[in-house]
């Protein structure tokens, strides 16, 4: 089953770019990186060479690499050992612009990663490198190839991508709805979209999970596939740690993230989300876990694309920005799974999932070319209250206060800030609404956020 991904257009932009850079595609495990890259390569290049450093092809390639690098002092040094290594691996290799070489799971070899500049500067062929655990390349033996890499991040399926796979006709209707005004003649469309959004929140956007749902039409079967993916990630992550002996550490962190998100509080008691998580994990689960080990695990989850950080703006002073003051999941299915395990109410789970969905959307808008400012999405505190998110556009410097509401409640703090001239617009995102506009207040259904232009 082919799930259409919007990242395909970005891959085409890279191929047509005159800079001839090496493409680094990153993203969490099982987000579809290998599939979409191979499909793109097959459809746009005459010759493709694929190496996965995580499996047999990687071991075979490394044997070819070592052979090509052999040199006896006193003899002439190999002039282009990388070319020779690729020819040994694939005798039909042609170094031309119509050849693409894909090296998957690049984090498995610092030796190959450190050759990126040579990929870019010594070959006519194009190179794509990928990895699910690229946090490892922050270690000292990996050298960053600044200026020679174009980076693309693949996320799990967006709501639009999920909707197109679920019901192409409904997706087309979603694209045609007016914003922010409501279309009262299309009541049935709004209801169907709300149901689709609820399904998306329950299963998330991992391609294999979505495929399972489309084939079986059973939420439970899709969630079973999601649990399998989570378990694979946890088991594989253990390979990269010397000081963690129990994968339950990661599960404990996930549950602690949920408990922090479910709290009604103005930010965190500690200086950062890492501090707060470390305190919760060691208090509730493992008092023997060191602060350093816990923080390494949190950093690993972040760089592996499993969690993301949210900043905090103090009293709506945009220069008083505190990074890493809240933590969200990078997939709604994962968020649903762990939130339900915490044992809270259905309403609390729903509200947290909606905020998590908005976080992911805002984070994507900070990828290049950036649509909104700050180094990460941010919430704000103002005069004793809290505002769910604050957004400022790169173009035009327009400021929005964003409130995520499940029901008909009003956001007193955001309204107070708007009246004080702290923002240009207040944007309500609600589950059960058709949208509307009243003065400087905009209202949208949550599932229309991806279409909204700040």
FIPA-877813 format. One record per residue (C-alpha): residue in three letters; x negated, y, z; residue number from 1. Coordinates in steps of 0.05 Angstrom, whole numbers. Layout:
N
["ALA"; [X; Y; Z]; NUM]
...
This chain:
454
["UNK"; [0; 0; 0]; 1]
["UNK"; [-28; 68; -21]; 2]
["UNK"; [-17; 126; 26]; 3]
["UNK"; [-28; 192; -10]; 4]
["UNK"; [-78; 235; 28]; 5]
["UNK"; [-88; 310; 19]; 6]
["UNK"; [-163; 302; 32]; 7]
["UNK"; [-169; 275; -39]; 8]
["UNK"; [-166; 346; -66]; 9]
["UNK"; [-224; 367; -21]; 10]
["UNK"; [-264; 308; -48]; 11]
["UNK"; [-253; 333; -118]; 12]
["UNK"; [-276; 403; -98]; 13]
["UNK"; [-341; 373; -72]; 14]
["UNK"; [-353; 334; -136]; 15]
["UNK"; [-343; 397; -178]; 16]
["UNK"; [-386; 441; -133]; 17]
["UNK"; [-451; 463; -166]; 18]
["UNK"; [-491; 459; -101]; 19]
["UNK"; [-500; 383; -109]; 20]
["UNK"; [-498; 372; -34]; 21]
["UNK"; [-492; 306; 2]; 22]
["UNK"; [-421; 296; 28]; 23]
["UNK"; [-413; 276; 101]; 24]
["UNK"; [-344; 248; 115]; 25]
["UNK"; [-328; 240; 189]; 26]
["UNK"; [-268; 220; 229]; 27]
["UNK"; [-244; 170; 280]; 28]
["UNK"; [-245; 95; 269]; 29]
["UNK"; [-190; 69; 223]; 30]
["UNK"; [-169; 137; 195]; 31]
["UNK"; [-178; 111; 124]; 32]
["UNK"; [-246; 141; 108]; 33]
["UNK"; [-274; 80; 72]; 34]
["UNK"; [-211; 68; 32]; 35]
["UNK"; [-201; 139; 6]; 36]
["UNK"; [-275; 149; -9]; 37]
["UNK"; [-279; 84; -49]; 38]
["UNK"; [-215; 101; -86]; 39]
["UNK"; [-242; 170; -102]; 40]
["UNK"; [-308; 141; -125]; 41]
["UNK"; [-276; 88; -169]; 42]
["UNK"; [-231; 140; -203]; 43]
["UNK"; [-283; 195; -213]; 44]
["UNK"; [-351; 162; -225]; 45]
["UNK"; [-374; 109; -275]; 46]
["UNK"; [-422; 76; -227]; 47]
["UNK"; [-412; 64; -152]; 48]
["UNK"; [-460; 33; -102]; 49]
["UNK"; [-431; 18; -33]; 50]
["UNK"; [-472; 3; 30]; 51]
["UNK"; [-444; -8; 99]; 52]
["UNK"; [-500; -4; 151]; 53]
["UNK"; [-453; -39; 200]; 54]
["UNK"; [-449; -105; 162]; 55]
["UNK"; [-487; -152; 116]; 56]
["UNK"; [-494; -102; 59]; 57]
["UNK"; [-530; -55; 107]; 58]
["UNK"; [-579; -108; 130]; 59]
["UNK"; [-594; -125; 57]; 60]
["UNK"; [-603; -52; 39]; 61]
["UNK"; [-651; -42; 98]; 62]
["UNK"; [-693; -101; 73]; 63]
["UNK"; [-697; -68; 5]; 64]
["UNK"; [-715; -2; 39]; 65]
["UNK"; [-771; -33; 80]; 66]
["UNK"; [-798; -68; 18]; 67]
["UNK"; [-798; -3; -22]; 68]
["UNK"; [-833; 34; 35]; 69]
["UNK"; [-891; -16; 40]; 70]
["UNK"; [-959; 16; 29]; 71]
["UNK"; [-1030; -9; 39]; 72]
["UNK"; [-1080; 46; 58]; 73]
["UNK"; [-1127; 59; 0]; 74]
["UNK"; [-1074; 45; -52]; 75]
["UNK"; [-1029; 96; -87]; 76]
["UNK"; [-970; 115; -44]; 77]
["UNK"; [-900; 102; -72]; 78]
["UNK"; [-877; 165; -107]; 79]
["UNK"; [-802; 154; -101]; 80]
["UNK"; [-791; 98; -51]; 81]
["UNK"; [-717; 114; -42]; 82]
["UNK"; [-704; 105; -116]; 83]
["UNK"; [-741; 39; -113]; 84]
["UNK"; [-701; 17; -52]; 85]
["UNK"; [-635; 30; -87]; 86]
["UNK"; [-660; -7; -150]; 87]
["UNK"; [-680; -67; -108]; 88]
["UNK"; [-611; -67; -77]; 89]
["UNK"; [-574; -54; -142]; 90]
["UNK"; [-616; -69; -204]; 91]
["UNK"; [-566; -34; -250]; 92]
["UNK"; [-575; 32; -213]; 93]
["UNK"; [-576; 93; -258]; 94]
["UNK"; [-598; 159; -228]; 95]
["UNK"; [-548; 204; -263]; 96]
["UNK"; [-491; 251; -246]; 97]
["UNK"; [-440; 197; -260]; 98]
["UNK"; [-467; 153; -204]; 99]
["UNK"; [-444; 157; -132]; 100]
["UNK"; [-478; 122; -74]; 101]
["UNK"; [-436; 112; -11]; 102]
["UNK"; [-472; 97; 54]; 103]
["UNK"; [-420; 79; 107]; 104]
["UNK"; [-432; 79; 182]; 105]
["UNK"; [-494; 122; 173]; 106]
["UNK"; [-504; 128; 248]; 107]
["UNK"; [-532; 58; 250]; 108]
["UNK"; [-599; 81; 222]; 109]
["UNK"; [-635; 145; 240]; 110]
["UNK"; [-687; 125; 187]; 111]
["UNK"; [-635; 131; 131]; 112]
["UNK"; [-599; 190; 162]; 113]
["UNK"; [-664; 230; 163]; 114]
["UNK"; [-670; 220; 87]; 115]
["UNK"; [-609; 263; 72]; 116]
["UNK"; [-651; 320; 44]; 117]
["UNK"; [-682; 271; -5]; 118]
["UNK"; [-612; 247; -25]; 119]
["UNK"; [-594; 319; -42]; 120]
["UNK"; [-659; 343; -73]; 121]
["UNK"; [-691; 283; -108]; 122]
["UNK"; [-631; 249; -141]; 123]
["UNK"; [-584; 266; -198]; 124]
["UNK"; [-536; 215; -168]; 125]
["UNK"; [-487; 240; -115]; 126]
["UNK"; [-487; 214; -43]; 127]
["UNK"; [-430; 206; 6]; 128]
["UNK"; [-446; 187; 78]; 129]
["UNK"; [-394; 168; 129]; 130]
["UNK"; [-389; 147; 201]; 131]
["UNK"; [-338; 134; 255]; 132]
["UNK"; [-386; 146; 312]; 133]
["UNK"; [-426; 205; 288]; 134]
["UNK"; [-434; 229; 359]; 135]
["UNK"; [-494; 184; 359]; 136]
["UNK"; [-531; 229; 309]; 137]
["UNK"; [-539; 280; 365]; 138]
["UNK"; [-593; 236; 395]; 139]
["UNK"; [-665; 261; 386]; 140]
["UNK"; [-686; 211; 333]; 141]
["UNK"; [-634; 239; 284]; 142]
["UNK"; [-656; 301; 247]; 143]
["UNK"; [-601; 349; 224]; 144]
["UNK"; [-606; 364; 149]; 145]
["UNK"; [-581; 436; 151]; 146]
["UNK"; [-560; 464; 84]; 147]
["UNK"; [-561; 397; 49]; 148]
["UNK"; [-493; 371; 75]; 149]
["UNK"; [-421; 388; 60]; 150]
["UNK"; [-377; 363; 116]; 151]
["UNK"; [-305; 338; 111]; 152]
["UNK"; [-264; 311; 168]; 153]
["UNK"; [-210; 259; 158]; 154]
["UNK"; [-154; 258; 209]; 155]
["UNK"; [-99; 208; 218]; 156]
["UNK"; [-38; 221; 173]; 157]
["UNK"; [-5; 289; 182]; 158]
["UNK"; [70; 292; 189]; 159]
["UNK"; [75; 312; 115]; 160]
["UNK"; [34; 252; 94]; 161]
["UNK"; [75; 206; 138]; 162]
["UNK"; [139; 236; 112]; 163]
["UNK"; [118; 226; 39]; 164]
["UNK"; [102; 153; 53]; 165]
["UNK"; [167; 143; 92]; 166]
["UNK"; [216; 178; 44]; 167]
["UNK"; [190; 217; -16]; 168]
["UNK"; [258; 249; -28]; 169]
["UNK"; [263; 273; 44]; 170]
["UNK"; [192; 300; 39]; 171]
["UNK"; [211; 340; -23]; 172]
["UNK"; [270; 369; 15]; 173]
["UNK"; [223; 386; 73]; 174]
["UNK"; [178; 425; 24]; 175]
["UNK"; [238; 463; -3]; 176]
["UNK"; [269; 487; 63]; 177]
["UNK"; [263; 562; 73]; 178]
["UNK"; [222; 591; 130]; 179]
["UNK"; [238; 616; 181]; 180]
["UNK"; [311; 626; 161]; 181]
["UNK"; [358; 567; 172]; 182]
["UNK"; [395; 534; 114]; 183]
["UNK"; [463; 517; 145]; 184]
["UNK"; [484; 479; 82]; 185]
["UNK"; [431; 425; 95]; 186]
["UNK"; [450; 400; 163]; 187]
["UNK"; [439; 327; 144]; 188]
["UNK"; [368; 343; 120]; 189]
["UNK"; [350; 375; 188]; 190]
["UNK"; [377; 314; 225]; 191]
["UNK"; [338; 265; 181]; 192]
["UNK"; [275; 305; 190]; 193]
["UNK"; [283; 307; 265]; 194]
["UNK"; [291; 231; 265]; 195]
["UNK"; [229; 223; 221]; 196]
["UNK"; [189; 268; 268]; 197]
["UNK"; [210; 226; 328]; 198]
["UNK"; [186; 164; 291]; 199]
["UNK"; [120; 198; 275]; 200]
["UNK"; [111; 217; 349]; 201]
["UNK"; [120; 144; 370]; 202]
["UNK"; [73; 111; 320]; 203]
["UNK"; [24; 167; 301]; 204]
["UNK"; [-15; 170; 237]; 205]
["UNK"; [-67; 115; 234]; 206]
["UNK"; [-58; 88; 163]; 207]
["UNK"; [-54; 14; 183]; 208]
["UNK"; [-3; 31; 237]; 209]
["UNK"; [40; 70; 187]; 210]
["UNK"; [35; 14; 136]; 211]
["UNK"; [58; -36; 188]; 212]
["UNK"; [118; 8; 205]; 213]
["UNK"; [136; 17; 131]; 214]
["UNK"; [133; -58; 120]; 215]
["UNK"; [169; -80; 184]; 216]
["UNK"; [210; -19; 203]; 217]
["UNK"; [198; -37; 275]; 218]
["UNK"; [167; 13; 323]; 219]
["UNK"; [142; -42; 369]; 220]
["UNK"; [105; -78; 312]; 221]
["UNK"; [71; -12; 292]; 222]
["UNK"; [51; 1; 364]; 223]
["UNK"; [22; -70; 368]; 224]
["UNK"; [-24; -52; 310]; 225]
["UNK"; [-42; 12; 345]; 226]
["UNK"; [-63; -25; 408]; 227]
["UNK"; [-107; -70; 365]; 228]
["UNK"; [-142; -8; 336]; 229]
["UNK"; [-152; 21; 405]; 230]
["UNK"; [-183; -44; 429]; 231]
["UNK"; [-230; -46; 370]; 232]
["UNK"; [-253; 25; 385]; 233]
["UNK"; [-264; 10; 458]; 234]
["UNK"; [-304; -53; 444]; 235]
["UNK"; [-347; -21; 390]; 236]
["UNK"; [-361; 39; 433]; 237]
["UNK"; [-394; -5; 485]; 238]
["UNK"; [-450; -19; 436]; 239]
["UNK"; [-475; 52; 443]; 240]
["UNK"; [-477; 55; 519]; 241]
["UNK"; [-530; 28; 566]; 242]
["UNK"; [-499; 55; 630]; 243]
["UNK"; [-426; 34; 621]; 244]
["UNK"; [-411; -40; 632]; 245]
["UNK"; [-335; -38; 633]; 246]
["UNK"; [-291; -12; 576]; 247]
["UNK"; [-238; 5; 628]; 248]
["UNK"; [-277; 70; 639]; 249]
["UNK"; [-248; 96; 573]; 250]
["UNK"; [-177; 73; 591]; 251]
["UNK"; [-184; 109; 658]; 252]
["UNK"; [-204; 172; 622]; 253]
["UNK"; [-144; 167; 576]; 254]
["UNK"; [-96; 159; 634]; 255]
["UNK"; [-129; 217; 671]; 256]
["UNK"; [-121; 261; 609]; 257]
["UNK"; [-46; 245; 610]; 258]
["UNK"; [-40; 264; 684]; 259]
["UNK"; [-75; 330; 672]; 260]
["UNK"; [-29; 346; 613]; 261]
["UNK"; [33; 329; 653]; 262]
["UNK"; [16; 376; 710]; 263]
["UNK"; [53; 442; 716]; 264]
["UNK"; [-7; 486; 729]; 265]
["UNK"; [-44; 546; 702]; 266]
["UNK"; [-106; 512; 674]; 267]
["UNK"; [-153; 468; 714]; 268]
["UNK"; [-177; 467; 785]; 269]
["UNK"; [-248; 453; 761]; 270]
["UNK"; [-291; 495; 714]; 271]
["UNK"; [-280; 449; 654]; 272]
["UNK"; [-238; 390; 631]; 273]
["UNK"; [-299; 345; 638]; 274]
["UNK"; [-305; 365; 711]; 275]
["UNK"; [-232; 352; 724]; 276]
["UNK"; [-232; 285; 689]; 277]
["UNK"; [-295; 263; 724]; 278]
["UNK"; [-262; 280; 791]; 279]
["UNK"; [-199; 241; 774]; 280]
["UNK"; [-234; 180; 746]; 281]
["UNK"; [-282; 172; 804]; 282]
["UNK"; [-227; 185; 856]; 283]
["UNK"; [-173; 140; 825]; 284]
["UNK"; [-213; 85; 791]; 285]
["UNK"; [-287; 79; 802]; 286]
["UNK"; [-324; 117; 856]; 287]
["UNK"; [-389; 86; 832]; 288]
["UNK"; [-385; 120; 765]; 289]
["UNK"; [-436; 176; 761]; 290]
["UNK"; [-418; 246; 737]; 291]
["UNK"; [-469; 241; 681]; 292]
["UNK"; [-440; 175; 656]; 293]
["UNK"; [-369; 200; 658]; 294]
["UNK"; [-388; 263; 620]; 295]
["UNK"; [-425; 222; 568]; 296]
["UNK"; [-362; 180; 558]; 297]
["UNK"; [-319; 242; 550]; 298]
["UNK"; [-368; 271; 500]; 299]
["UNK"; [-368; 205; 463]; 300]
["UNK"; [-292; 206; 457]; 301]
["UNK"; [-295; 277; 431]; 302]
["UNK"; [-348; 264; 378]; 303]
["UNK"; [-313; 199; 358]; 304]
["UNK"; [-251; 238; 340]; 305]
["UNK"; [-206; 208; 395]; 306]
["UNK"; [-196; 270; 437]; 307]
["UNK"; [-201; 345; 426]; 308]
["UNK"; [-212; 405; 472]; 309]
["UNK"; [-169; 466; 482]; 310]
["UNK"; [-194; 533; 507]; 311]
["UNK"; [-164; 583; 556]; 312]
["UNK"; [-156; 659; 548]; 313]
["UNK"; [-154; 698; 613]; 314]
["UNK"; [-100; 753; 618]; 315]
["UNK"; [-97; 754; 541]; 316]
["UNK"; [-166; 786; 539]; 317]
["UNK"; [-192; 752; 476]; 318]
["UNK"; [-264; 764; 497]; 319]
["UNK"; [-251; 726; 562]; 320]
["UNK"; [-249; 658; 528]; 321]
["UNK"; [-263; 595; 567]; 322]
["UNK"; [-276; 534; 523]; 323]
["UNK"; [-258; 462; 542]; 324]
["UNK"; [-204; 477; 593]; 325]
["UNK"; [-154; 425; 569]; 326]
["UNK"; [-157; 360; 531]; 327]
["UNK"; [-110; 329; 479]; 328]
["UNK"; [-108; 265; 438]; 329]
["UNK"; [-123; 268; 364]; 330]
["UNK"; [-66; 221; 346]; 331]
["UNK"; [5; 223; 371]; 332]
["UNK"; [12; 147; 372]; 333]
["UNK"; [-47; 142; 420]; 334]
["UNK"; [-18; 198; 462]; 335]
["UNK"; [50; 163; 465]; 336]
["UNK"; [19; 97; 485]; 337]
["UNK"; [-20; 125; 544]; 338]
["UNK"; [33; 175; 566]; 339]
["UNK"; [83; 119; 572]; 340]
["UNK"; [34; 79; 614]; 341]
["UNK"; [28; 136; 665]; 342]
["UNK"; [101; 125; 685]; 343]
["UNK"; [129; 195; 677]; 344]
["UNK"; [198; 215; 651]; 345]
["UNK"; [220; 212; 578]; 346]
["UNK"; [230; 288; 577]; 347]
["UNK"; [159; 300; 603]; 348]
["UNK"; [130; 253; 551]; 349]
["UNK"; [169; 288; 496]; 350]
["UNK"; [146; 357; 517]; 351]
["UNK"; [73; 336; 522]; 352]
["UNK"; [75; 302; 454]; 353]
["UNK"; [103; 365; 422]; 354]
["UNK"; [47; 406; 452]; 355]
["UNK"; [-4; 354; 429]; 356]
["UNK"; [25; 357; 358]; 357]
["UNK"; [17; 433; 356]; 358]
["UNK"; [-54; 426; 382]; 359]
["UNK"; [-74; 379; 326]; 360]
["UNK"; [-43; 425; 274]; 361]
["UNK"; [-79; 487; 301]; 362]
["UNK"; [-145; 449; 304]; 363]
["UNK"; [-139; 430; 230]; 364]
["UNK"; [-130; 504; 213]; 365]
["UNK"; [-198; 517; 243]; 366]
["UNK"; [-233; 472; 192]; 367]
["UNK"; [-267; 507; 135]; 368]
["UNK"; [-239; 550; 103]; 369]
["UNK"; [-214; 575; 171]; 370]
["UNK"; [-144; 602; 175]; 371]
["UNK"; [-145; 620; 249]; 372]
["UNK"; [-199; 644; 297]; 373]
["UNK"; [-233; 617; 360]; 374]
["UNK"; [-278; 555; 365]; 375]
["UNK"; [-218; 513; 387]; 376]
["UNK"; [-143; 522; 398]; 377]
["UNK"; [-128; 561; 462]; 378]
["UNK"; [-73; 572; 513]; 379]
["UNK"; [-70; 634; 556]; 380]
["UNK"; [-52; 658; 626]; 381]
["UNK"; [-19; 726; 635]; 382]
["UNK"; [7; 760; 697]; 383]
["UNK"; [17; 695; 735]; 384]
["UNK"; [48; 656; 678]; 385]
["UNK"; [23; 612; 620]; 386]
["UNK"; [31; 616; 545]; 387]
["UNK"; [26; 550; 508]; 388]
["UNK"; [-19; 575; 451]; 389]
["UNK"; [-48; 640; 426]; 390]
["UNK"; [-66; 646; 352]; 391]
["UNK"; [-102; 701; 314]; 392]
["UNK"; [-109; 698; 239]; 393]
["UNK"; [-176; 706; 203]; 394]
["UNK"; [-143; 747; 149]; 395]
["UNK"; [-105; 807; 175]; 396]
["UNK"; [-121; 794; 249]; 397]
["UNK"; [-47; 780; 265]; 398]
["UNK"; [-35; 753; 335]; 399]
["UNK"; [18; 702; 352]; 400]
["UNK"; [41; 676; 419]; 401]
["UNK"; [65; 604; 408]; 402]
["UNK"; [114; 570; 454]; 403]
["UNK"; [133; 497; 447]; 404]
["UNK"; [202; 483; 474]; 405]
["UNK"; [244; 419; 475]; 406]
["UNK"; [309; 454; 494]; 407]
["UNK"; [338; 524; 493]; 408]
["UNK"; [293; 553; 547]; 409]
["UNK"; [261; 621; 539]; 410]
["UNK"; [187; 636; 550]; 411]
["UNK"; [188; 692; 601]; 412]
["UNK"; [112; 702; 602]; 413]
["UNK"; [106; 704; 526]; 414]
["UNK"; [165; 753; 521]; 415]
["UNK"; [132; 798; 573]; 416]
["UNK"; [66; 797; 535]; 417]
["UNK"; [101; 812; 469]; 418]
["UNK"; [137; 872; 500]; 419]
["UNK"; [70; 896; 526]; 420]
["UNK"; [41; 896; 456]; 421]
["UNK"; [-7; 839; 467]; 422]
["UNK"; [14; 804; 403]; 423]
["UNK"; [48; 818; 336]; 424]
["UNK"; [95; 757; 338]; 425]
["UNK"; [125; 706; 384]; 426]
["UNK"; [134; 638; 351]; 427]
["UNK"; [182; 588; 383]; 428]
["UNK"; [173; 516; 361]; 429]
["UNK"; [233; 474; 381]; 430]
["UNK"; [257; 404; 370]; 431]
["UNK"; [330; 417; 359]; 432]
["UNK"; [336; 480; 316]; 433]
["UNK"; [342; 501; 243]; 434]
["UNK"; [299; 563; 254]; 435]
["UNK"; [312; 637; 250]; 436]
["UNK"; [283; 707; 259]; 437]
["UNK"; [302; 762; 308]; 438]
["UNK"; [257; 823; 309]; 439]
["UNK"; [187; 799; 325]; 440]
["UNK"; [211; 731; 348]; 441]
["UNK"; [207; 672; 299]; 442]
["UNK"; [238; 604; 312]; 443]
["UNK"; [219; 541; 274]; 444]
["UNK"; [234; 467; 280]; 445]
["UNK"; [171; 433; 305]; 446]
["UNK"; [168; 389; 244]; 447]
["UNK"; [163; 451; 199]; 448]
["UNK"; [98; 476; 231]; 449]
["UNK"; [53; 446; 178]; 450]
["UNK"; [88; 489; 126]; 451]
["UNK"; [84; 553; 166]; 452]
["UNK"; [32; 604; 146]; 453]
["UNK"; [8; 648; 204]; 454]
